[in-house]
Amino acid sequence: MFGSFGWMELMLILVIVLIIFGAGKIPQLGEGLGKAIKGFKKSVNEADAIDVTPPPSESPEAPPVQVAQTQAAPPDTAPVQSGKQAK
């Protein structure tokens, strides 16, 4: 994408970086970048060593509890006899 940079382009980039960050900040930036790369490489190498399978459980798992759905009982209605009302 960028092609190969010549030594003039690299010097120009270095001068611009020195102007932006200053000479005192460059070693700190390099140290932080080095630590980041080192940490990344370490995590990539350790990713293969990590066992992600769950440990077997000694007790069998309880079956999931099922909730029974109940329906409301219809109101108790007694037939009304003629002339008499239900109390």
CORSULHU-V261813 format. One record per residue. OMEGA is omega in radians with two decimals (NA if undefined). Layout:
omega: {OMEGA:OMEGA}
This chain:
omega: {-3.12:-3.06:3.11:3.12:3.03:-3.09:3.11:3.12:3.12:3.11:3.12:3.11:3.12:3.13:3.13:3.11:3.11:3.12:-3.08:-3.01:-3.07:-3.05:-3.11:-3.06:-3.07:3.13:3.12:3.11:3.12:3.13:3.12:3.12:3.12:3.11:3.14:3.13:3.13:3.11:3.12:3.13:3.13:-3.13:3.10:-3.14:-3.14:-3.12:3.12:-3.07:-3.09:3.11:-3.08:3.12:-3.13:3.13:3.13:-3.13:-3.11:3.13:3.12:-3.13:3.09:3.11:-3.12:-3.13:3.11:-3.14:3.12:3.11:3.13:3.10:3.12:3.12:3.11:-3.13:-3.12:3.14:3.08:3.13:-3.12:3.10:-3.10:3.11:3.14:3.11:3.11:-3.12:NA}
